[in-house]
Amino acid sequence: MDVQTDTKAAALGSADILRILAALPHRYPFLMVDKIINIDGDKSAIGIKNVSANEPHFQGHFPDNPVMPGVLILEGMAQTAGTICLLGRPDDGAPSLVYFMTIDKAKFRKPVVPGDVLEYHMTQISKRRNMWWFRGEAKVDGQLVAEADVGAMIAREAQK
């Protein structure tokens, strides 16, 4: 490893569940990411989801052959991307929310089942003002299980 590679690796951050919960409004059972590693600003990151048989969606999808719903894999991609967008913004005290805007080129390659460690590899495609677009690849044991391009927008939370 050269010095440049070591410096880049040292600059990559992570977010544990407490940082994710502070950034996102999602809570169990709809939180689809347990931690985020290799955060490079709002450019890229890897979200980690430990898939458990205890999750409520497995009661009906499918009871005798549990498979994680594809829409929840896409949601995990969006939550990973949304978290790094929010964490990368300066904190001006005004609460913000991330809204899912687009899903394009979604493909599902292999089923995700309880016991799998699902990785959401998210890479920024473009950014314009308060909008971001990411390429996402979901992987289990290094194998591609799903992919999609997702877009999101950050908006100020409405005051109550």
C-alpha positions as MATLAB code, in Angstrom:
seq = 'MDVQTDTKAAALGSADILRILAALPHRYPFLMVDKIINIDGDKSAIGIKNVSANEPHFQGHFPDNPVMPGVLILEGMAQTAGTICLLGRPDDGAPSLVYFMTIDKAKFRKPVVPGDVLEYHMTQISKRRNMWWFRGEAKVDGQLVAEADVGAMIAREAQK';
ca = [
       0.000    0.000    0.000;
       1.336    3.416   -0.857;
       0.994    6.594    1.234;
      -1.745    8.008   -1.029;
      -3.885    4.874   -0.575;
      -3.313    4.934    3.205;
      -4.376    8.610    3.359;
      -7.563    7.954    1.390;
      -8.488    4.962    3.575;
      -7.897    7.025    6.708;
     -10.244    9.743    5.394;
     -13.171    7.334    4.989;
     -15.715    7.552    7.783;
     -18.448    5.412    9.232;
     -21.820    5.823   10.898;
     -23.076    3.515   13.605;
     -26.774    2.984   14.293;
     -26.956    6.017   16.614;
     -25.673    8.383   13.892;
     -28.081    6.853   11.383;
     -31.011    7.287   13.787;
     -29.984   10.914   14.377;
     -29.962   11.589   10.622;
     -33.039    9.646    9.439;
     -36.627    9.683   10.712;
     -37.020    5.943    9.983;
     -37.425    3.513   12.863;
     -37.922   -0.221   13.249;
     -39.411   -2.032   11.415;
     -38.723    0.291    8.464;
     -35.057    1.096    9.102;
     -33.183   -0.953    6.479;
     -29.560   -0.124    7.321;
     -27.649   -1.018   10.514;
     -24.388    0.830    9.877;
     -22.582    2.654    7.108;
     -18.879    2.240    6.354;
     -16.366    3.712    3.910;
     -18.192    7.053    3.818;
     -16.480    9.424    1.394;
     -18.463   12.631    1.998;
     -21.615   12.473   -0.123;
     -19.705   10.700   -2.930;
     -19.938    7.056   -1.851;
     -20.514    4.676    1.035;
     -21.434    1.108    1.896;
     -24.525    0.498    4.019;
     -24.738   -2.753    5.959;
     -27.980   -4.593    6.772;
     -27.905   -7.777    8.843;
     -30.932   -9.689    7.586;
     -32.714  -11.478   10.443;
     -35.482  -14.078   10.404;
     -37.178  -12.036   13.154;
     -38.106   -9.197   10.786;
     -41.869   -8.814   10.349;
     -41.922   -8.904    6.529;
     -40.774  -12.540    6.596;
     -44.093  -13.571    8.202;
     -45.825  -12.982    4.873;
     -42.998  -12.928    2.267;
     -42.935  -15.963    2.216;
     -43.637  -17.983    5.390;
     -42.160  -21.275    4.138;
     -39.444  -19.677    2.005;
     -38.471  -16.276    3.491;
     -37.214  -13.791    0.875;
     -36.511  -10.123    1.575;
     -38.855   -7.990   -0.560;
     -37.038   -6.178   -3.369;
     -38.696   -2.895   -2.476;
     -37.043   -3.071    0.962;
     -33.645   -3.613   -0.656;
     -34.262   -0.454   -2.710;
     -35.324    1.360    0.459;
     -32.052    0.328    2.130;
     -30.133    1.775   -0.815;
     -32.079    5.032   -0.508;
     -31.575    5.191    3.270;
     -27.826    4.692    2.877;
     -27.593    7.438    0.249;
     -29.882    9.755    2.212;
     -27.850    9.349    5.384;
     -24.558   10.323    3.749;
     -26.237   13.313    2.096;
     -27.557   14.521    5.454;
     -24.321   13.823    7.330;
     -22.338   15.764    4.736;
     -24.418   18.948    5.084;
     -23.509   21.702    7.523;
     -25.721   21.680   10.609;
     -27.587   24.981   10.559;
     -30.027   23.843   13.233;
     -32.960   23.460   10.829;
     -34.187   19.863   10.652;
     -34.107   18.280    7.211;
     -35.797   15.261    5.636;
     -34.718   13.185    2.647;
     -37.406   12.345    0.115;
     -37.022    9.479   -2.333;
     -37.626   10.949   -5.836;
     -36.733    8.367   -8.467;
     -35.916    4.701   -8.984;
     -34.494    3.743  -12.367;
     -32.899    0.645  -13.865;
     -33.875   -1.568  -10.901;
     -32.940   -5.215  -11.332;
     -33.087   -8.085   -8.894;
     -30.545  -10.850   -9.454;
     -30.717  -13.227   -6.470;
     -32.937  -13.629   -3.408;
     -31.828  -12.182   -0.065;
     -32.683  -14.441    2.867;
     -32.352  -14.441    6.665;
     -28.737  -14.810    7.731;
     -27.403  -12.754    4.821;
     -25.299   -9.639    5.365;
     -26.579   -7.231    2.737;
     -24.229   -4.468    1.544;
     -25.567   -1.386   -0.241;
     -22.710    0.021   -2.361;
     -23.790    3.571   -3.200;
     -21.904    5.898   -5.565;
     -22.994    9.421   -6.443;
     -23.837    9.927  -10.111;
     -24.668   13.631   -9.878;
     -25.770   16.408   -7.568;
     -27.730   19.578   -8.179;
     -28.610   21.971   -5.329;
     -30.606   19.875   -2.855;
     -30.931   16.800   -5.119;
     -28.669   13.768   -5.466;
     -28.610   10.743   -7.773;
     -26.810    7.533   -6.845;
     -25.950    4.230   -8.471;
     -26.615    1.419   -6.035;
     -25.466   -2.178   -6.027;
     -26.700   -4.538   -3.326;
     -24.341   -7.421   -2.633;
     -24.246  -10.519   -0.439;
     -20.857  -12.225   -0.043;
     -19.544  -10.078   -2.903;
     -22.246  -11.252   -5.324;
     -24.611   -8.755   -6.917;
     -28.190   -9.379   -5.738;
     -29.860   -6.127   -6.857;
     -29.032   -2.821   -8.523;
     -30.734    0.497   -9.222;
     -30.236    4.211   -9.769;
     -31.988    6.254   -7.074;
     -32.636    9.958   -6.690;
     -33.393   11.923   -3.530;
     -34.114   15.463   -2.439;
     -33.416   17.117    0.903;
     -36.137   19.448    2.168;
     -36.637   21.375    5.361;
     -38.918   19.612    7.813;
     -42.289   21.355    8.172;
     -42.679   23.093   11.515;
     -45.527   21.788   13.665;
];
